[in-house]
Amino acid sequence: MAGLVVAALAVFMALFFNIFVDYVKSIEKNLYVEWDVKTITAGDYSVEVDLPEAMFNQFKRSEHYDANDDDKSIATQFRDWFKKELETRLTALPSLGYEEDGVEIKIA
């Protein structure tokens, strides 16, 4: 009878240990994802975009381009417009619910 009790306790302890380890793994996985989201670096979201020439020509015909602006070159004006356009569109995306809502996206 004592052997049966010892064996049952050993099985119970093994099952409890297995469940506990699985629980700790799940908690740590969630904490890692939260940490990863909070520590965003430029390498996480660096993007290379191929812009067609037609898009640039359309920009030159738009009201965002000022040919008489001596302070900014056409490339600088296009860069500023493209950056602002991306920031506006990314800010308008729905929240994923990680931290706070209504965060304004800024591009470096």
N, C-alpha and C positions, 0 to 999 in steps of 0.2 A: 504494500500500500504506500509506503514512504517513497519507493521508486517511482510510482505513478504520479504522486504529488510533485516530486522533483522534476520529472519529465514534463508535466503540464506547466509548471512554473517556467521552465527553460523555454518551452515553445511560446508561452505568453510573452516572456521577456524578449525573445527574438522577434516576434511579430510587432510588439510595441516599439522596439528599436528601429525596425524597418520602416514603420509608419512615421516615426519621429524624424528619421533621416530624410525621407521623402518630403515631409512638411518643411523642414529647414531648407532643402534644395529649392522648393517652390518659392518660399519667402525671399531667398537670396536672388533668385532669378528676377523676381519683380523689383527688388531693390536695385539690381544692376540696370534694368531697363530704365527705371526712374533716374538713376545717376547719369546714364548715357544721354537721356533727353536733356537733363539740366546742364551738361557740360558739352555743349555744341561748339565745334571748332570750324574754322573756315574750310578745312578739308572735307568735313562732312557734307557740305552743301555747295562746293565749288562746281560751277557748271560752265560748260563751253557751248556756245550757241552759234550755229551757222546761220548767218543772216543773208537772205537772198538780196541781190542788187535791186530788185523791184521794190522791196521794203524800204531801202534807203532812198530810192527815187521818190517814193510816195511821201516819205518824211520831208524831203526837200520841197514838195509841193504843198505841204500842210501849213497850218498857221503856227506850228511850233518852231518852224525854221525862220530865222530873221537874217536875211542876206546882208543887211546893213549893220549888223552888230560887229563892231571892230574888236570888242573885248573877248569874244568867244569864237573859236573856229567852228566850222561845220561839224567836225568830228566831236568836239566838246558839247555842242548843242545836241547832237544825236545821242551821245552817251548820257547826258543829263535827262533827256526825254525818255530814253529807253529804261533807265534806272527808275525814274518816277513811275512809269507805266507798270513795270514789274512789281514795285512796292505796293502800288494800288491794287493790283490783281491778287497778289499773295495775301495782303491784309484782308481782302474780301472773302477769302476761302473760309469755309466753316471750321469752327473750333474742334480740335480732337479731344478736348477735355482733360489735358494733362495738368495744367496749373490754373492760370487765370484766363478769362475771356477778354476779348477786345484788345489784344496786344497788337501794336502797330509794327509791321515788318519794316526793317531798315536794311538796305544793302550797302555793303562797304565799297 
